[in-house]
Amino acid sequence: MPADRRQTLEDTIREVLTSVSTIALVGASDNPDRPSHEVMAFLQGHGYRVIPVNPGLAGRTLLGETVYASLAEIGTPVDMVDIFRRSADAGKVVDEAIAIGAKVAWMQLDVIDEAAAERGRAAGMTVVMDRCPKIEIYRQGLPKRH
């Protein structure tokens, strides 16, 4: 592919953030001081449906959404899986995201797993690592979705 036609990471991020609607946030916290809680609230405020996933909070309600123990339990299509877990745990989450047919695996800041990223890409997913969608929405000046 000619260099001028290659999609940059910035283009990929913009495409992801403008095309997805439903996001499963793995590692959701009910503590408002935690980044995962803040990002979930921010994404909801920007028009995304964000489904929290945390086995310790399963069955409870977080920011108006039922918390699920795993991606497999959600039971509704998910466009993107936002991973708030350590790098060592990211591979398992990416494999679960592949299993449920998610289009995007997004690993948060400092979450990097190259092998998991390769598995995701091989399964046809878009994979973003070591980035935060909240920061990227601000950085790219994306408007709220309604």
C-alpha positions in Angstrom: 0.0 0.0 0.0 1.4 3.4 -0.9 2.6 5.4 2.1 0.0 8.1 1.6 -2.8 5.6 1.8 -1.6 3.9 5.0 -3.9 4.4 8.0 -2.1 6.0 10.9 -2.8 5.1 14.5 -4.4 8.5 14.9 -6.7 7.7 11.9 -7.5 4.3 13.5 -8.3 5.8 16.9 -10.6 8.4 15.3 -12.4 5.7 13.2 -12.9 3.6 16.3 -14.2 6.4 18.5 -16.6 7.6 15.8 -17.9 4.2 14.8 -18.4 2.3 18.1 -21.6 2.7 20.2 -21.4 0.0 22.9 -18.3 -0.4 25.0 -17.7 -3.1 27.7 -15.4 -1.7 30.3 -13.4 -4.5 32.0 -12.1 -3.5 35.4 -14.9 -1.1 36.1 -14.8 0.4 39.6 -17.5 1.8 41.9 -14.9 4.1 43.4 -15.4 7.6 41.8 -11.7 8.3 42.4 -10.5 5.4 40.2 -9.7 6.1 36.5 -12.0 3.4 35.3 -15.0 5.0 37.0 -14.0 8.4 35.6 -13.6 7.1 32.1 -16.8 5.2 32.2 -18.7 8.3 33.3 -17.0 10.4 30.6 -17.7 8.0 27.8 -21.4 7.8 28.9 -21.5 11.6 28.9 -20.2 11.5 25.3 -23.1 9.3 24.2 -21.6 5.8 24.4 -23.3 3.0 26.1 -20.8 1.6 28.6 -21.4 -1.8 30.2 -19.2 -2.4 33.3 -17.5 -5.7 33.8 -16.1 -6.6 37.2 -16.7 -10.0 38.9 -16.6 -8.4 42.4 -19.4 -6.0 41.6 -21.5 -8.4 39.4 -25.2 -7.9 39.7 -24.9 -4.4 41.1 -25.7 -1.2 39.2 -22.9 1.2 38.3 -23.6 4.6 36.7 -27.0 3.2 35.6 -25.8 0.0 34.1 -25.8 -3.6 35.4 -22.3 -4.9 36.2 -21.4 -8.2 34.7 -18.9 -10.7 35.9 -17.5 -11.4 32.4 -17.8 -10.4 28.8 -19.6 -13.6 28.0 -22.4 -12.8 30.4 -23.4 -9.5 28.8 -25.6 -11.1 26.2 -25.8 -8.1 23.9 -23.4 -7.1 21.1 -20.4 -5.1 22.2 -18.4 -3.0 19.7 -15.4 -2.3 21.8 -13.8 -3.8 25.0 -11.9 -1.2 27.0 -9.4 -3.0 29.2 -8.6 -1.5 32.6 -6.5 -4.5 33.8 -2.8 -5.1 34.2 -0.8 -6.1 31.1 -0.5 -9.6 32.5 -4.3 -10.0 32.5 -5.0 -8.3 29.2 -4.5 -11.4 27.0 -7.3 -13.2 28.7 -9.6 -10.3 28.2 -8.6 -10.0 24.5 -9.4 -13.7 24.1 -12.8 -13.1 25.7 -13.4 -10.1 23.4 -12.6 -12.3 20.4 -15.0 -15.0 21.7 -17.9 -12.5 22.0 -17.2 -11.0 18.5 -16.2 -7.5 19.6 -14.8 -5.3 16.8 -12.2 -3.5 19.0 -9.9 -4.3 21.9 -8.7 -1.2 23.6 -5.9 -1.5 26.2 -5.7 1.5 28.6 -2.6 3.5 29.4 0.4 1.3 30.3 -1.5 -1.9 29.3 0.6 -3.6 26.6 0.4 -7.2 25.4 1.8 -7.6 21.9 0.9 -11.3 21.7 -2.7 -10.6 22.7 -2.8 -7.7 20.1 -1.6 -10.1 17.4 -4.3 -12.6 18.3 -6.9 -9.9 18.2 -5.7 -8.6 14.8 -5.6 -12.2 13.5 -9.3 -12.5 14.5 -10.1 -9.4 12.6 -10.2 -6.9 15.5 -8.8 -3.4 15.6 -6.4 -3.2 18.6 -5.3 -0.1 20.4 -2.8 -0.3 23.2 -1.4 2.1 25.8 -4.0 4.8 25.1 -7.1 6.2 26.9 -10.2 6.9 24.9 -11.1 9.9 27.2 -7.7 11.5 26.4 -8.1 10.7 22.7 -11.6 12.2 22.5 -10.2 15.4 23.9 -7.0 15.3 21.9 -8.9 14.8 18.6 -11.6 17.3 19.5 -14.4 14.7 18.9 -17.9 16.0 19.6 -20.4 14.4 21.9 -22.4 11.6 20.3 -26.2 11.7 20.7 
